[in-house]
Amino acid sequence: KDKMYGSTKQGIAPFYSDKYQKKTIQAGELLYPAHLKAHLQDLLEWKNLILQKVYGAKGYTMEELIAWLETYAAQVQPYVADTGRWLRQAQAAGKSILFEGQLGALRDLDYGIYPYTTSSNTIAAYAPIGAGLPTAKIDQVVGVVKAYSSCVGEGPFTCEWFGADADKLREAGAEYGAKTGRPRRVGPIDLVATRYGVEVQGATNIALTKLDVLSSMKEIPVITGYKLDGVEVPRFDTLSDLDRVEPVVTMLPGWNQDISGCQSWEELPKEAKAYVEFLEKELGHEIQFVSTGAEREKFVLKGEWL
């Protein structure tokens, strides 16, 4: 009932204004037990209908939910705070605020490869909103770009490798899920997708990570373009036939030596520097920071950093 429609990048989406629109509870509700219990009572009927009628599972009672809250939610409650207010105070005091994103641009709900996205917006412009400080003006955006490509989950992945090459790259980069141990999909760097990511993120600085993972490769492939049915694709489009495009590959010479001990840009092998400079040219953006190992101190500065 009371259905309304709003436009999104993916088309026209329905929104419902009834009590079932808010299908989850928020951490802040733990501070207001009476409100939380009333909210749970509203949700319980709806959730039980799904559990029992759709999945054939057992439902839950309000008593069971209250017991769960008393056992587990009570442990979280002392750590719940009004982060928006805390950040506003820091902003008023003139402090610098750093927002950190977890997922890349292609997992963004609106700008990513829908429907293979997360449930919210991951690009930098939304960071202040998601953190509770919508009044913040972003001065600098550090775009973190891996020296090769990796992917978790399903969806188009134009640069994907398979077989022995993929296994070797996956092992060298330790590309396994931190909790699940699930092998990640891997491949060479895709500059078409990366260029798009840099643009929508509004990157002012670029940090290139895991350059050392490529150290054992005699030749390093780089995806510099796409073709669809033999025709060059002019730009990256999340709504295009990404599952059908073929990558255009450029081969660059490798450096075949350990670079983890390099402490300055000048110490890097000429082939490693040429690789970074090629990426800069293709992206149309300078790379200021290059990591050469997993340890915090393993990096070199190429340009002025922040």
C-alpha positions in Angstrom: 0.0 0.0 0.0 1.0 3.7 -0.4 3.5 2.7 -3.1 5.6 5.4 -4.6 8.2 5.3 -7.3 11.6 6.9 -7.6 14.2 6.8 -10.4 17.5 5.2 -10.0 20.4 4.4 -12.4 19.0 1.0 -12.9 15.4 2.2 -13.7 12.2 2.7 -11.7 12.2 1.2 -8.2 9.2 0.9 -5.9 9.3 2.3 -2.4 6.8 1.4 0.3 5.8 3.7 3.1 4.2 1.2 5.4 5.6 -0.1 8.6 7.4 -3.0 6.9 9.7 -0.6 5.0 12.2 -0.6 7.9 13.1 -4.3 7.9 16.2 -4.1 10.1 17.1 -2.7 13.5 19.7 0.0 14.0 22.5 -0.1 16.6 21.2 3.1 18.2 17.9 1.4 19.0 19.8 -0.6 21.7 19.9 2.6 23.7 16.1 2.8 23.7 14.7 -0.6 24.9 11.0 0.3 24.8 11.3 1.6 21.2 13.4 -1.4 20.2 10.8 -3.9 21.6 8.0 -2.2 19.8 9.9 -2.2 16.5 10.8 -5.9 16.9 7.1 -6.7 17.6 6.3 -5.1 14.2 9.0 -7.0 12.4 8.3 -10.4 14.0 5.0 -11.1 12.3 6.5 -10.2 8.9 9.7 -12.2 9.4 7.8 -15.2 10.7 5.6 -15.2 7.6 8.7 -15.4 5.4 10.4 -18.1 7.5 7.4 -20.3 7.7 5.5 -19.8 4.4 8.5 -19.3 2.1 11.3 -21.4 3.7 9.3 -23.9 5.7 11.3 -23.0 8.8 10.2 -22.5 12.3 9.2 -19.0 13.5 10.3 -17.1 16.6 8.6 -15.7 19.6 9.0 -12.3 21.2 10.4 -14.0 24.3 13.1 -15.6 22.2 14.1 -12.3 20.7 14.2 -10.6 24.1 16.4 -13.4 25.5 18.8 -13.0 22.5 18.9 -9.2 23.1 19.7 -9.7 26.8 22.5 -12.1 26.0 24.2 -10.6 22.9 23.0 -7.1 22.3 23.7 -6.1 25.8 27.4 -6.8 25.1 27.4 -4.3 22.2 25.3 -1.6 23.8 28.2 0.1 25.8 30.0 0.7 22.6 27.2 2.4 20.7 27.6 6.2 20.4 26.4 9.1 18.3 29.3 9.1 15.9 27.8 12.0 13.9 27.9 14.3 16.9 31.4 13.2 17.7 32.6 13.9 14.2 30.9 17.3 14.2 32.8 18.2 17.3 36.0 17.2 15.6 35.1 19.2 12.5 34.3 22.3 14.6 37.7 21.9 16.3 39.4 22.1 13.0 40.7 18.5 13.1 41.5 16.5 10.0 39.2 13.5 9.4 40.1 10.4 7.5 37.4 8.2 6.0 38.4 4.8 4.8 36.5 2.8 2.2 36.3 -1.0 2.0 35.0 -1.8 -1.4 35.9 -0.5 -4.8 33.9 1.6 -7.2 32.6 -1.4 -9.1 30.8 -2.6 -6.0 28.9 0.7 -5.6 25.2 0.3 -5.7 24.7 3.0 -8.3 28.0 3.3 -10.1 29.1 -0.4 -9.9 28.3 -3.5 -12.0 24.7 -3.9 -10.9 23.4 -6.4 -9.6 26.8 -7.6 -8.5 27.2 -4.8 -6.0 26.9 -4.3 -2.3 23.8 -2.8 -0.7 25.1 0.8 -0.4 27.4 3.4 -2.0 31.1 2.8 -1.8 32.5 5.8 -3.7 34.3 8.5 -1.9 31.6 11.1 -2.3 29.3 9.1 0.0 31.9 8.5 2.8 30.9 11.6 4.9 27.2 10.6 4.6 27.7 7.0 5.6 30.0 8.1 8.5 27.4 10.5 9.9 29.0 13.8 8.8 27.2 14.9 5.6 28.5 18.5 6.1 32.1 17.4 5.5 33.9 18.7 2.4 36.3 16.2 1.0 39.6 17.8 0.1 41.6 14.8 -1.0 40.8 11.3 -2.2 43.4 8.6 -2.3 42.6 6.1 -4.9 44.0 2.7 -4.0 44.9 0.7 -7.1 46.3 -2.8 -7.0 49.1 -3.6 -9.4 47.0 -6.5 -10.7 43.3 -7.3 -10.5 41.4 -9.4 -8.0 37.7 -10.0 -7.5 35.5 -11.5 -4.8 32.1 -13.0 -5.8 30.3 -13.3 -9.1 29.9 -10.9 -12.0 31.8 -9.9 -15.1 35.6 -9.9 -14.7 37.1 -9.2 -18.1 40.7 -9.7 -17.1 40.3 -13.0 -15.3 43.0 -15.6 -15.5 42.5 -19.3 -15.1 44.8 -22.3 -14.6 48.5 -22.2 -13.6 49.0 -18.5 -14.2 46.1 -17.6 -12.0 47.2 -20.0 -9.3 50.7 -18.5 -9.3 49.5 -15.0 -9.1 47.0 -15.9 -6.4 49.7 -17.5 -4.3 52.1 -14.6 -4.8 49.5 -12.1 -3.7 47.9 -14.2 -1.0 44.6 -13.7 -2.6 42.3 -15.7 -0.3 39.4 -14.6 1.8 40.6 -13.3 5.2 37.8 -15.2 7.0 36.6 -17.9 4.6 39.9 -18.7 2.9 38.1 -18.7 -0.4 40.3 -18.2 -3.4 39.8 -14.9 -5.1 39.5 -14.4 -8.8 42.7 -12.8 -10.2 44.1 -11.4 -13.4 46.3 -8.6 -14.8 45.5 -5.0 -14.1 42.5 -3.7 -16.1 43.2 -0.1 -17.0 39.8 0.4 -18.6 37.9 -0.4 -15.4 40.6 1.3 -13.3 40.3 4.5 -15.3 36.5 4.5 -14.6 37.1 3.9 -10.9 39.6 6.8 -10.6 37.1 9.1 -12.3 34.0 8.2 -10.2 36.1 8.3 -7.0 37.4 11.7 -7.9 40.9 10.6 -6.9 43.4 13.4 -6.2 46.2 10.9 -5.3 46.9 7.3 -6.3 48.5 4.7 -4.2 49.7 1.6 -6.2 49.8 -1.5 -4.0 51.4 -4.9 -4.3 53.9 -4.1 -7.0 56.2 -6.6 -5.5 53.8 -9.5 -6.3 54.7 -9.1 -10.0 58.4 -9.4 -9.4 58.8 -12.9 -10.6 57.1 -12.4 -14.0 59.2 -12.1 -17.1 56.5 -10.3 -19.0 53.6 -8.5 -17.4 50.2 -8.2 -19.3 48.2 -5.1 -19.0 44.6 -4.7 -20.2 44.5 -1.4 -22.1 41.2 -1.8 -24.0 38.1 -3.8 -24.7 36.6 -5.2 -27.9 33.1 -6.4 -28.5 32.4 -8.5 -31.6 35.7 -7.2 -33.0 34.9 -3.5 -32.5 36.8 -1.4 -30.0 34.6 -0.4 -27.0 35.0 3.4 -26.5 34.6 3.5 -22.7 33.8 1.5 -19.6 30.0 1.2 -19.1 28.7 -0.8 -16.1 25.4 -1.5 -18.1 27.1 -2.8 -21.3 27.9 -6.4 -22.3 30.9 -6.7 -19.9 30.5 -10.5 -19.8 31.1 -10.6 -23.6 33.9 -8.1 -24.1 37.4 -9.3 -25.0 40.4 -7.6 -23.4 43.1 -5.9 -25.5 46.4 -6.9 -23.9 49.7 -5.0 -23.9 52.8 -6.8 -22.7 55.4 -5.0 -20.7 58.8 -6.4 -19.6 59.1 -7.7 -16.1 62.0 -7.0 -13.7 62.4 -10.5 -12.2 64.0 -9.3 -9.0 62.9 -8.7 -5.4 62.0 -5.0 -4.9 60.9 -5.3 -1.2 64.2 -3.8 -0.1 63.9 -0.6 -2.2 63.5 2.5 -0.1 63.3 5.1 -2.9 61.9 5.5 -6.3 65.4 5.6 -7.8 66.3 2.2 -6.3 63.5 0.4 -8.2 64.5 -1.5 -11.4 64.0 0.4 -14.6 61.4 -2.1 -15.7 59.4 -1.6 -12.5 59.5 2.2 -12.9 58.5 1.8 -16.6 55.5 -0.3 -15.5 54.3 2.4 -13.1 54.9 5.2 -15.6 52.9 3.2 -18.3 50.0 3.0 -15.8 50.2 6.7 -15.2 50.1 7.5 -18.9 47.1 5.2 -19.5 45.2 6.5 -16.4 46.0 10.1 -17.1 47.0 10.5 -13.5 50.2 10.6 -11.5 50.9 7.8 -9.1 52.5 9.2 -5.9 52.8 6.1 -3.7 54.1 2.6 -4.5 54.0 -0.3 -2.1 56.8 -2.9 -2.4 55.8 -5.3 0.4 53.2 -6.2 2.9 54.9 -4.5 5.8 53.9 -0.9 6.6 57.3 0.5 5.9 57.7 -1.2 2.5 56.8 1.6 0.1 58.5 4.3 -2.0 57.3 7.8 -2.8 57.3 8.8 -6.4 55.7 12.2 -6.1 54.4 14.6 -3.5 52.2 12.6 -1.1 49.2 14.5 0.4 
